[in-house]
Amino acid sequence: MSSPMKPLQLYGGILGPNPGKVSILLTELGIPFETVTVLMSDVKKPEYTALNPNGRLPTLIDPNTGLKIWESGAIIEYVIEKYDTDHKLSYPQGTDEYYHCKQFLHFQMSGQGPYYGQAWYVPSLRTSLPQSLPHNILPSVIERYMNEIKRVHGVLEAHLATRDWLVGDKCTYADLAFITWQEIAGTLAGQNSGFYDTEKDFPRVHAWYKRMVEKPLLKKLMQERVELMAKAMAAGKH
């Protein structure tokens, strides 16, 4: 008789975009996991870099196999290969769809995540840069990242023109990987008017995102994310 599955340990919780990608996948697959909160002020400390020498979130520890792994894309691939054996969110190895799922995961990692992240981060420099530095460079930098976000939206919009999901006829891990960064696309558009309106300019992308976050398990998780974000923002004001 096999022993019960031990919960996976996800360092980074459900709130940050990259840890959030992993928590969404684990939730949708019904894999038990525990979150280990790591403050951003602690990610470069020896206690955490002993687990993840890159000093970023997330890191996953699987006590069932003894594996320790970091980088959200690598974690996603591990979870899929190890635990999605009935292909609920994937396709069998060797099929075209198998490779296309990897294709879109890599597009998320190289295209969506970095540009959305920089568009979110750069405005914060307005208050943290020394006054001696040329603050007038920031508008052009923001413009570059916002235009890249618009370009990524365009790629997804065109691909979704004749389909509901990125690969095949079902929602896969490739779709789910886009949720957390897509979640902030509307906020970024509101902060930087004139670049795009997701619902108006990219209706297929907007509808695709809504289909994902309305899935019953994810709807509950996304609400938890909203509540945690509100608490974090409130705490930051004190």
N, C-alpha and C positions, 0 to 999 in steps of 0.2 A: 504493500500500500504506500503510495507516494505521500510525502509530507506536504502540508498546505503551503501555498505560495506565500513567501514573505513580501511585505510591501517594499517597493523600490523607494529609494531615497533621492528626492529631487532637491538639490541645492539651488535656491533662488525663488522658491515658492511659485505662485500662480500669477503674480502681478506684472513683472517685467515682460517685455515682448518676447524675448528669446526663451526664458523659462516657461512663459505662458504657452508657447508653441508646443512644448513637450507635455505640459499638463493637459492641454486640449487633447492631444493624441492618446495619452494614458486614460483620460476620462472616457473618451469615445470607445476605446477598446475594452473598458471595464477592468483595467489593470490596477490593483491596489497600489497606492503610493503615499508616501509621507513627504511633506515639504519641510525643508530646513531653511529657515530665514537667514540670509547673509546680507548684511548692510553693505551698501556701496562703499562706505568708508572702510570696510574690512576686507574687500576682495583682493587687495594687494598685500595683506598681512600673511606672515608665514603659516599661520594655522590653516588658511584657505589655499594658499599657493602650493601647499604640500599635496593637496588634492588636485588642483588645477594650476599648473605653473604659468598659464596665460593670465590668471587673475581676472577672469570674466565669468559671467553666469550664462548658462547653467552648468552644473556638473551632475551626473547621475551615477549612483552606486546601486548595483543590483546584487543584493545579498544572496540571491538564489544561485548566481553563477560566480560571484566574486569580482565581476567586472566593474571597473571604474572608468568612466568615459566622459569627455567634455567636448564642447562644440555642439550646438543644438541640431545641426543637420546630421552629424554623425550619430548623435543620440537617437534621432528619429529613425535612421536607417537600422540601427541596432534593434530598437524596439519592434519595428516592423518585421525584421527577419527572424527575430527570436520568438515573438509572441503573436503575430498575426498569421498564424499557420493556416487559418481557414480563409484568408484573404478578404476579410471584411472591408479593409481600407487599402487593399493593394491588389496586385495581380500576380499570377504564377511567374516564377523566374523563367526567362527565355522568351516570354511573349513581348510583342511590341509595346504593350501597355506597361509592362514592367519597367522598361527603359524610359518610356515617356514620363512615368512618375518621377524617376530620378532626374530627368531633364528639368521638370518644373520645380522640383525641390532645389536644384542647383541654381535655377533662375531666381528663386526666392532668396537664396543665400547670397548671391552675387549682385542681384539687381534691385530687388525690393528692399530688403533689410538695411543695407548700407546707406542707400540714398534717403530713405524715409528717416532713418536714425540720425543722419547728419542734418537733415532739414529740421528735425526736432531739437537737436543739440545746439546748433550754431546760434540761434537767437539768444540763448542764455549767455553767450559771450558778451553781449551788449553791456551786461552789468558786471562781468568779471574781468574784462580786459583792462589793463592799465590805461589811464587817460592819454598817455603818451603815444599809444599805438593808433594807427589810422582806422578809426571806426567806420569810415566811409567805404571800406572794402566789403563790409557785411552785406549790403543790398545785392551786390553782384554775386556773392557767394550763395546767398539764399536763392537768388534767381536760378542759379545753376542747379541746385538740388531740387527746387520745385519743378523745373522743367524736366528733370530726370524722372520725378514722380509721375508727371503727366505722361511721359514716354512709356513708362512701365504700365500705367493704366491703359494706354493705347494698345500695347501688345496684348494684354489680357482681354480687352474689349473685342479686338479683332478675332482672337482665338475663340471667344465665347459666342461668336455670332451665330453659330449653327449647333451649339451644344450647351448643356446645362453645367457640365463639369469639365475640368481641365483634361482629364484622361478617361476615355471609355464612357460608360453609361452610369457611373456611380461616383459618389463623393469618396475621394481617396485621401491618403496622408498628404499628397501633393497639394490638394485644395486647402486642407486644414492648416498647412504650414503658413499660409498667407494671412490668416485671420488677424493675429495680434498687431501686425504692422498696418494692415488695412484698417484696423479699428481707429487709428489716429489720422487717417487720410483726411477725413472731414474736418478735424480740428486744425490740421495744417492748412487746409484750404481757407478756413475761416480766419486764421491768423495772417495769411498772406493772400489777400483778395486779388482777383484778377487772373489767377493762374488756371483754375479749373473749378468746376462744381461737379462732384462725383456723381450725384444722382442725375443731373441734367446732361452732362457731357459724356458720361460713361454708364449708361443705364444698365447694361448687361453686367458690368462689374458690380454695380450696386446691388442688383438682384441676386447675383451669385453669393455675395457676402451675406445678404439677408437670409438666403436659404441655409447657409451654414450655421449662423448664430441662432437660428430658430429651431435647430435640432434640439430635442428635449433635454438631453444630458448637457449639451453645451450651453443652452439657454440659462440653466442654473449656474453653471461655472462662470459664464460671462457676467451674470448679475453679481456674483461674489467678487469678481474683479472690479466692477464698478464701485461696489461698497468699500473695498479695500483702498481703491484709489482716492475716494472721497475722504476716508480716514487719514490717509497719508498726506493729502493736501491740507486738511484741517490741522494736522499736527505740525506741518511746516510753517503755519502762520503763528504758532505760539513760541 
